[in-house]
Amino acid sequence: MAIATTNPYTGQIEKTFEPHSDEEVDRRIASAHAAFDTLRGTTFTQRAEWMRAGAQLMEDDIEHLARLITIEMGRPIKGARAEVLKSAKGMRYYADHAEEFLAPESLDDASAVSASAAGTRYDPIGIILAVMPWNYPLWQVLRFAAPALMAGNTGLLKHASNVPQAALYLDTLFERAGFPVGAFHTLLIPASGVERVLRDPRVKATTLTGSEPAGRSLASIAGSEVKHVVLELGGSDPFVVMPSADVEKAATVAVTARNQNNGQSCIAAKRFIVHADVYDEFTRLFADKVAALTVGDPLDEQTDVGPLATESGRDELAEQVADAVAKGATVLAGGSAPDRDGWFFAPTVLEAVTPDMRLYLEEAFGPVATVYRVSSREEALAIANGTTFGLSSAVWTNDAEEEDWFVRNLDAGAVFVNGMTASFPELPFGGVKDSGVGRELAAVGMREFCNLKTVWKA
Ligand code: NAP
């Protein structure tokens, strides 16, 4: 894919970029390597000051950044502004908590290991390569970079090829905030250039947020180099509605859970699994609310759903829906790409989706919901757990015993009860099964890229 900004609302290429040469990539790796020596010697207090300055720069640049996100990947402008603020908040959170999360721990009874003192500490490991997607072009990167830099590591970013201007903004952000030159660099390289960087001995670990094939490819290279890897991959999250739920509220939240960011969120609810007792009520409310969404220019403050980020993504979604309809699925809202410029797909609700249809097992990365009627919680769980994904999940119930049963049995990295899945700097984030390995965010995410060093003293 060419490295270029192509406006999804118009389909027009706005700006193209030359990839970095091998020599430039090597210069940036060397710079990140040198910066690690400096950064690891700084205090948490110093790094926190720089991180807070970075957060302030982003807030100062909010209108510029929000417009950039909207033009590069089509996110409606209100959501784009919220992403900038969330990124700045996340940076401040790690500035405030890194020292506490990485504090050394002592064994209470050192004599049990024949020592006068023993325990563990978290040391930084060096350069971390981050391969990131376009769907939240700032937040995806910041949720890696803020904890990594606060731990004393340095970062190299290979961003998605369709968000080069966001990537270049991030290239200089940390340096502008006061971090040593080289603490964070963007590499403008195609996906095919990742292997060479990851095999460089100065690069110590890697993380990828994106599709399953990309994750598998990166992990196999990391495995052959014995380098640590964290993967945040796709999802097809279930949203279960049981009879005791507040059905009106569930239907309202379901609309946002599916259609936020034009339906292009890994943790979007994608499959709505509804008990027969409330199925007709939920489905009617849900389909009506989806049909009422305002679709249009993402720079317009009134727009709820804009175009998909790429033409290929829109075409793939259209093929998944056409396959389901051809095999007997019923369209309750939307169902096709409108006849207009830009890569739009109408917010869609489908029922009567069966296992022979692609949408039953595949991720729908756009505003397309499937609704399933079930007659028991066991049937709901079987459908919920019946894909290869396991990112997050939601269950709507006001029965405490039922809630506990779903929380224990849903095969996912998270369960949200009577709400929709979201990411928070305060909570770990990640999936099971083919949705990924490892965790981002919170103390546990920060420690992924640290050397947990055991210290024993005679
Ligand atoms: P993608 O094609 O995998 O791209 C993601 C990143 O990986 C881009 O920087 C891409 O570079 C790079 N890449 C692609 N193939 C690669 C390879 N073989 N080796 C190394 N790097 C490679 O992902 P997408 O389809 O654009 O993004 C949507 C997917 O991401 C969905 O499945 C979504 O669920 C998932 N996602 C997951 C999370 C999560 O936290 N779990 C969050 C957001 C998105 P190029 O752009 O240059 O190809």
Residues whose N, C-alpha, C, O or C-beta is under 5 A from the ligand:
A	BS01	NAP	V131 M132 P133 N135 K158 H159 A160 S161 N162 I189 P190 A191 V194 T209 G210 S211 P213 A214 S217 E232 L233 G234 G235 C266 S435
